[in-house]
Amino acid sequence: IISLRLNNNINLSNAKIIEIGGGLGAFARCNKLVNKTNHYAIIDLPETLYFSYVFLKASFPEEKFLYVENEKQCQDLELEKYDFVFIPARLAQCLPKDMKVDLVCNTHSLGEMRQQTVAHYMQLIQKHLNVTFFYSLNRYLQTNEDINIHMPEDYLASCSLVLDQFWKIKL
């Protein structure tokens, strides 16, 4: 539904998309099914990238894949040369400065990150990359009672995203 909603509001034909926290890769798969010409990168923990790589490779065996392994590979990345790129979170800041990205998206994981990590990703989106659209579907300020876990308070994000003055809310 999210992929269809995005496609109805934004022209994503031949788009360069970066997803933060892609998990299994289900959202990437849906986006690729809706727009076969997309070039899609997932930034996530290396352990999670393994699962999204295997899942997407099984779903699209003929597509071109890249798993970024070092800073140089990340700095030289030309997203349009690949269908799927997998970037370990520790290398995200190595992406080319002012790299043109049509859409950055995140669903259900920014609210689970430390506030400092959320700020780090927002810096990447708003200052480092040249991003046209940003899609976020997240929850914030969950208490231990709400989600029945026992984590230190500083672990969970405490506020929604802080967008700079250059963003226009479309939907």
C-alpha positions as CSV (number, residue, x, y, z in Angstrom):
1,I,0.0,0.0,0.0
2,I,2.8,2.4,0.8
3,S,4.6,1.7,-2.4
4,L,1.4,2.3,-4.4
5,R,0.7,5.5,-2.4
6,L,4.2,6.8,-3.1
7,N,3.9,5.9,-6.8
8,N,0.6,7.8,-7.0
9,N,2.1,11.0,-5.5
10,I,5.6,10.9,-6.8
11,N,7.1,10.0,-10.2
12,L,9.4,7.2,-9.3
13,S,10.2,5.9,-12.8
14,N,13.9,5.3,-12.9
15,A,14.2,6.8,-9.4
16,K,17.2,6.4,-7.1
17,I,15.8,5.3,-3.7
18,I,17.6,4.9,-0.4
19,E,15.8,3.1,2.4
20,I,17.1,3.4,6.0
21,G,16.5,0.3,7.9
22,G,15.2,-2.0,5.2
23,G,14.9,-5.1,7.3
24,L,14.0,-8.2,5.3
25,G,13.7,-6.1,2.1
26,A,9.9,-6.4,1.7
27,F,9.4,-2.7,1.1
28,A,12.3,-2.7,-1.4
29,R,10.6,-5.7,-3.2
30,C,7.3,-3.9,-3.4
31,N,8.8,-0.8,-4.7
32,K,10.7,-2.8,-7.4
33,L,7.5,-4.6,-8.4
34,V,5.7,-1.3,-8.8
35,N,8.6,0.4,-10.6
36,K,11.0,-2.0,-12.3
37,T,13.3,0.8,-13.3
38,N,14.2,1.9,-9.7
39,H,17.7,1.8,-8.4
40,Y,17.4,0.9,-4.7
41,A,19.8,1.1,-1.8
42,I,19.3,-0.2,1.7
43,I,21.2,1.1,4.6
44,D,21.1,-1.2,7.6
45,L,23.0,-3.2,10.2
46,P,25.3,-5.8,8.4
47,E,23.4,-8.7,10.1
48,T,20.1,-7.5,8.7
49,L,21.6,-6.7,5.2
50,Y,22.4,-10.4,4.9
51,F,18.7,-11.2,5.1
52,S,17.5,-8.5,2.7
53,Y,20.2,-9.5,0.2
54,V,19.2,-13.2,0.3
55,F,15.5,-12.3,0.1
56,L,15.8,-9.8,-2.8
57,K,18.3,-12.0,-4.7
58,A,15.8,-14.8,-4.6
59,S,13.0,-12.4,-5.7
60,F,15.0,-10.8,-8.5
61,P,17.8,-13.2,-9.5
62,E,18.5,-11.4,-12.8
63,E,19.0,-7.9,-11.3
64,K,22.4,-6.3,-10.6
65,F,23.4,-6.4,-6.9
66,L,26.2,-4.7,-5.0
67,Y,27.1,-5.2,-1.3
68,V,29.3,-2.2,-0.3
69,E,32.3,-3.5,1.7
70,N,34.5,-0.4,2.3
71,E,34.6,3.4,2.4
72,K,36.2,3.6,-1.1
73,Q,33.4,1.5,-2.7
74,C,30.8,3.7,-0.9
75,Q,32.5,7.0,-2.0
76,D,32.6,5.9,-5.6
77,L,29.0,4.5,-5.6
78,E,27.0,5.3,-8.7
79,L,23.5,4.0,-7.7
80,E,22.1,4.1,-11.2
81,K,24.5,1.2,-12.2
82,Y,22.7,-1.2,-9.9
83,D,19.2,-2.5,-9.1
84,F,20.0,-3.1,-5.5
85,V,22.8,-1.8,-3.3
86,F,23.4,-2.9,0.3
87,I,25.2,-0.4,2.6
88,P,26.3,-1.2,6.1
89,A,25.1,1.6,8.4
90,R,28.6,2.4,9.6
91,L,29.4,3.4,5.9
92,A,26.4,5.6,5.3
93,Q,28.3,8.9,5.8
94,C,30.8,7.8,3.1
95,L,28.1,8.2,0.4
96,P,29.1,10.8,-2.2
97,K,28.5,14.4,-1.1
98,D,25.4,15.8,-2.8
99,M,24.6,12.5,-4.4
100,K,21.2,12.9,-6.2
101,V,18.5,10.8,-4.5
102,D,14.9,10.9,-5.6
103,L,13.5,9.3,-2.4
104,V,14.8,8.4,1.0
105,C,12.3,6.4,3.0
106,N,12.1,4.8,6.5
107,T,9.3,2.8,7.9
108,H,9.1,1.6,11.5
109,S,12.7,1.9,12.6
110,L,13.7,5.5,13.3
111,G,11.5,5.4,16.3
112,E,13.5,2.4,17.6
113,M,16.8,4.1,17.3
114,R,18.7,6.3,19.8
115,Q,17.9,10.0,19.3
116,Q,21.5,10.6,18.4
117,T,21.3,8.0,15.6
118,V,18.1,9.6,14.3
119,A,19.8,13.0,14.2
120,H,22.7,11.4,12.4
121,Y,20.4,10.1,9.6
122,M,18.6,13.4,9.4
123,Q,22.0,15.1,8.9
124,L,22.7,12.6,6.1
125,I,19.3,13.3,4.4
126,Q,19.2,17.1,4.8
127,K,22.8,18.2,4.6
128,H,24.9,15.4,2.9
129,L,22.7,14.0,0.1
130,N,20.7,15.9,-2.5
131,V,17.2,14.4,-1.6
132,T,14.0,15.3,-3.4
133,F,11.5,13.4,-1.3
134,F,11.6,11.9,2.2
135,Y,9.0,9.4,3.4
136,S,8.7,8.5,7.0
137,L,6.3,6.2,8.8
138,N,7.3,5.9,12.4
139,R,6.2,6.0,16.0
140,Y,7.9,7.9,18.8
141,L,8.1,8.2,22.6
142,Q,7.0,4.7,23.4
143,T,7.2,3.9,27.1
144,N,8.3,0.6,28.6
145,E,4.7,0.0,29.5
146,D,3.5,0.6,25.9
147,I,5.9,-1.9,24.3
148,N,6.6,-4.1,27.3
149,I,10.3,-4.0,27.2
150,H,12.9,-2.8,29.6
151,M,15.5,-0.6,27.9
152,P,17.3,2.5,29.1
153,E,15.5,5.7,28.3
154,D,18.2,7.0,26.0
155,Y,17.9,4.1,23.7
156,L,14.6,5.0,22.1
157,A,14.0,8.1,20.0
158,S,12.2,10.7,22.0
159,C,10.7,12.9,19.4
160,S,9.6,12.9,15.8
161,L,11.9,14.0,13.0
162,V,13.1,17.5,12.9
163,L,12.9,18.8,9.3
164,D,14.8,21.9,8.3
165,Q,12.9,24.8,6.7
166,F,13.5,23.7,3.1
167,W,11.0,20.8,3.2
168,K,7.5,21.1,2.0
169,I,5.0,18.5,3.5
170,K,3.2,16.8,0.5
171,L,1.2,14.1,2.3
